[in-house]
Amino acid sequence: MKFLLFIILSLVSCSTPKVNYQYTFDNNIGDLHPTSHKNPWAYQLDSSIVRAGKNSIRFEVRKGDYRLSKSGGKSSRAELSTEKQAEIGNEYWYALSMFIPHDFPIEDNRLVLAQWWAEPDVGEHSDRSPVLAMRFRNGKFYVSLRTSSEEIMKENGKEIVLFESTNFPIGKWNDFIFQIKWSYKNNGRVNTWINNNQIIQYSGPVGYNDKNGPALQFGIYRDETEKTYVVYFDEIKMGASKQSVVIP
């Protein structure tokens, strides 16, 4: 009986995420890590447009706002990263609220608003695409997924567009909830809700064949353009159940 109980407890512990977090930005940004350009407007606490509590996080990227990547390339970005990696094979729930202003530029330019990015294993190229990303381009909002079962990737994995819409509401807060099981095998899954309406129900491979799972990054990551981009985020959460990430 003791041996059987040990096996049951082991299975339960293996299926329960060990990483949980909640960022409400009422007082500070907590232990979030910037992956941004160095100008002071990259990211700031803001009390004028708030989903809940006292503050949100306001991101801004202007022409010429660059950050050098590990490979030496320039990227036009203002982001924050949780740096808290998921465990491959486990299921997690994530929540975030996002506000795109009415005057946001609508142009044909690559833009990532939130992404789950995994640190490559030794021998892989570091500039590979995120495994899951929320994107906005030329007025179209979409969610893209990349997968690969290769142990050492030399190129980006296969891309799947899980959702797209040309009627994404701007000028208001939109609440997202993601249920994700990170697995490059066929037992992965992604379920997604916007404002309590389910938009994605996917089963299949999710992510890359890595030792370490991805961490959530959010903000603005774009190609260079003449125009200024501003976006707001609030109520960033991760947990083991839907109840643990409910946005008030």
C-alpha positions in Angstrom: 0.0 0.0 0.0 2.8 2.4 0.8 4.4 1.7 -2.5 1.1 2.3 -4.3 0.6 5.5 -2.5 4.1 6.7 -3.4 3.3 6.0 -7.1 0.0 7.9 -7.0 1.6 10.9 -5.3 4.5 10.9 -7.8 2.0 10.9 -10.7 0.1 13.8 -9.2 3.2 15.8 -8.5 4.5 15.3 -12.1 1.2 16.6 -13.6 1.0 19.7 -11.4 3.0 22.8 -12.6 5.7 23.9 -10.2 5.6 27.5 -11.5 2.9 30.0 -10.6 2.9 33.7 -10.8 0.7 36.8 -10.8 1.6 40.3 -11.9 -1.1 43.0 -11.2 1.3 46.0 -11.4 -0.4 47.8 -8.5 3.0 48.9 -7.1 5.9 47.7 -9.3 6.8 45.2 -12.1 8.0 42.6 -9.7 10.8 40.3 -10.9 9.9 40.7 -14.6 12.9 40.9 -16.9 13.2 43.5 -19.6 14.0 42.5 -23.2 13.7 46.1 -24.4 15.4 49.1 -25.9 17.0 51.3 -23.3 14.9 54.5 -23.7 12.8 55.4 -20.6 9.5 55.1 -22.5 10.1 51.4 -23.3 7.8 50.2 -20.4 6.2 52.2 -17.5 3.6 51.7 -14.9 0.5 53.6 -16.1 -2.6 54.6 -14.1 -4.7 56.1 -16.9 -5.7 52.9 -18.7 -6.1 50.1 -16.3 -7.9 46.7 -16.4 -7.9 46.1 -12.6 -6.2 47.6 -9.6 -4.0 50.7 -9.6 -1.8 50.4 -12.7 -1.1 48.6 -16.0 2.1 48.4 -18.0 2.4 50.7 -21.0 4.9 49.7 -23.7 6.1 52.1 -26.4 8.4 51.6 -29.4 9.5 54.5 -31.7 11.5 54.7 -34.8 15.1 53.8 -34.0 14.4 52.0 -30.7 16.6 49.0 -31.0 17.9 46.2 -28.8 20.8 44.0 -29.8 20.0 40.2 -29.8 22.5 37.6 -28.6 23.6 37.1 -32.2 24.3 40.8 -32.7 21.2 41.6 -34.7 19.0 44.6 -34.1 15.4 44.1 -32.9 12.8 46.8 -32.4 11.2 45.8 -29.2 9.9 46.7 -25.7 9.0 43.6 -23.8 9.0 42.1 -20.3 9.7 38.4 -19.7 8.5 36.3 -16.7 11.7 34.1 -17.3 9.7 31.3 -15.5 9.9 28.3 -17.8 7.2 25.7 -18.1 8.0 22.1 -17.8 7.8 20.0 -20.9 4.9 17.5 -20.6 2.9 19.6 -18.1 -0.3 21.6 -18.5 -0.5 25.2 -17.5 -3.1 28.0 -17.5 -2.2 31.6 -18.4 -4.1 34.8 -18.4 -3.4 38.3 -19.6 -5.3 41.5 -20.5 -4.3 43.6 -23.4 -5.4 47.0 -24.6 -4.6 48.3 -28.1 -5.4 52.0 -28.5 -7.8 53.3 -31.1 -5.0 55.2 -32.8 -2.7 52.2 -33.1 -1.0 52.1 -36.6 -2.6 49.7 -39.0 0.1 48.7 -41.4 1.7 45.7 -43.0 4.4 45.2 -40.5 5.5 42.2 -38.4 4.3 42.6 -34.8 4.4 40.1 -31.9 2.4 41.2 -28.8 2.9 38.2 -26.6 5.0 35.1 -27.1 6.1 31.9 -25.4 9.8 31.6 -26.2 12.0 28.7 -25.2 15.8 29.0 -24.7 17.4 26.8 -27.3 19.4 23.7 -26.3 23.1 23.7 -27.0 23.9 23.6 -30.7 20.6 25.2 -31.9 20.3 28.7 -33.4 19.2 31.3 -30.9 17.0 33.4 -33.1 14.3 30.8 -33.8 10.7 31.8 -33.7 8.5 31.5 -30.5 6.6 28.3 -30.0 3.3 30.3 -29.6 2.7 33.9 -30.4 -0.1 36.5 -30.5 0.4 38.7 -33.6 -1.2 41.8 -35.1 -0.5 42.8 -38.7 -2.3 45.1 -41.1 -5.4 45.0 -38.9 -5.5 41.2 -38.5 -5.0 39.6 -35.2 -3.8 36.0 -35.2 -2.3 33.3 -33.0 0.5 31.2 -34.4 2.0 27.9 -33.2 5.3 26.3 -34.2 6.3 22.7 -33.5 9.2 20.3 -34.1 10.2 16.9 -32.8 13.9 17.4 -33.8 16.3 17.2 -30.9 18.6 19.7 -32.5 16.8 22.3 -34.6 18.7 24.1 -37.4 15.6 25.9 -38.8 12.2 27.0 -37.5 9.6 24.3 -36.9 6.4 23.9 -38.7 4.0 26.8 -38.4 0.2 26.5 -37.7 -2.2 29.4 -37.5 -4.6 28.5 -34.7 -6.8 31.6 -35.0 -7.2 34.8 -37.1 -9.6 37.7 -37.1 -9.8 41.0 -39.0 -12.4 42.2 -36.5 -10.3 42.2 -33.3 -11.7 44.9 -31.0 -9.3 47.8 -30.2 -9.7 50.7 -27.9 -10.9 48.3 -25.1 -9.4 45.7 -22.7 -9.4 42.1 -24.0 -9.0 39.3 -21.5 -7.2 36.2 -22.7 -7.0 32.8 -21.1 -4.8 30.0 -22.5 -4.8 26.4 -21.5 -1.6 24.8 -22.8 0.0 21.4 -22.5 3.6 21.7 -23.7 4.5 18.6 -25.6 6.1 18.1 -29.0 4.2 14.8 -29.2 0.6 14.3 -30.3 -0.7 14.7 -26.7 -0.2 18.5 -26.6 -3.1 21.0 -26.6 -4.0 24.6 -26.8 -7.4 26.0 -25.7 -7.9 29.8 -25.8 -10.7 32.1 -24.7 -11.1 35.9 -25.4 -13.5 37.6 -23.1 -14.9 34.2 -22.1 -15.5 33.2 -25.7 -13.5 30.2 -26.8 -11.6 30.8 -30.1 -9.1 27.9 -30.1 -9.5 24.2 -29.5 -6.4 22.4 -30.7 -4.9 19.0 -30.0 -1.5 17.9 -31.3 2.1 18.8 -31.0 2.8 22.1 -29.1 6.4 23.5 -29.1 9.9 22.1 -29.6 11.8 19.1 -28.4 13.7 21.0 -25.7 15.0 20.2 -22.3 13.4 23.4 -20.9 9.9 24.7 -21.7 9.0 28.3 -22.8 8.5 31.4 -20.7 5.9 34.1 -21.4 7.1 37.5 -22.9 4.7 40.3 -23.6 4.9 43.8 -25.0 5.9 45.0 -28.5 8.3 43.2 -30.8 8.2 44.4 -34.4 10.1 45.2 -37.5 11.3 48.8 -37.9 8.8 51.4 -39.1 8.4 55.1 -39.1 5.4 54.9 -36.7 5.2 54.8 -33.0 3.5 51.7 -31.4 1.9 51.8 -27.9 0.1 48.9 -26.1 -1.0 48.2 -22.6 -1.0 44.9 -20.5 -2.4 44.0 -17.1 -3.3 41.0 -15.0 -0.5 38.6 -16.1 -1.1 35.2 -14.5 0.0 31.6 -14.6 -1.4 28.7 -12.6 -2.5 25.0 -12.5 -6.2 25.6 -13.1 -8.6 28.0 -14.8 -9.8 29.2 -11.4 -6.2 30.3 -10.5 -5.9 32.7 -13.4 -9.4 34.3 -13.4 -9.2 38.0 -14.2 -11.5 40.0 -11.8 
